[in-house]
């Protein structure tokens, strides 16, 4: 592993990683607004996306708002987060703790440990799983997750965790403190987004704590997204736990993702 400079090794422990135009506490209000939009889209608008053009338009408009806020308005304009803090984007130096050459071993190790634990559960549940598993279907789910995983990593860890972290740090004269609390709050929000799929809520809470704890020291949206893709594929395709959420947990036939993109249903089938 490349040796970090004194600056790189201490960057995530010191203040000065955000020099925003607004107070860091503002980030908690942002999270509340974004969460409210998420609940409206998922529970109120989502079930009608496939049959109502206004619902479909609202869905895409909301996604556009999320993208602007998460990728540009909040981290760059309002809070001016350092690239090393948010875990993505230009301006990252090679000695950032979260840069891929410095962080990949930590993420690979965490992913390997979690994957082994999940595979033990798979074998206990079905010792002959390898015989009747449809492996092309597993590969297709992994490919989908390799797109979806980094998006979730950006939203929940690159954005939400960063806003929680800087808001908590504002209570300590600008120092970014409270790693356990940041991990706990981030994991709770991450898990809550998966309700009412309670088995998945439990799994994502545990995974969220581990990912958040690691991301705090080595922020990398890409590596966390790949970890999410690998573990999510095992959970869904081999362990047999549904990854659907919201009203689609009980009614998968109307999943919002399949209805929002023409032709996607034929491509992914019931993989959402």
Buried (B, 14 or more C-beta within 10 A) or exposed (E): EEEBEEEBEEBBEEBEBBEBEBEBEBBBEBBEEBBEBBEEBBEEBBBBBBEEEEBBEBBEEBEEBBBEBBBEBBBBEBBEBBBBBBBBBEEBEEBBBBBBEBBBEBBBEBBEEBBEEBBEBBEEEBEEBEEEBEEEEBEBBBBBBBEBBBBBBBBBBBBBBBBBBBBBBBEEEBBBBBBEEBBBBBBBBBBEBBEEBEEBBEBBBEBBBBBBBBBBEBBBBBBBBBBBBBBBBBBBBBBEBBBBBBBBBEEEEBBBBBBBEEEBBEEBEEBB
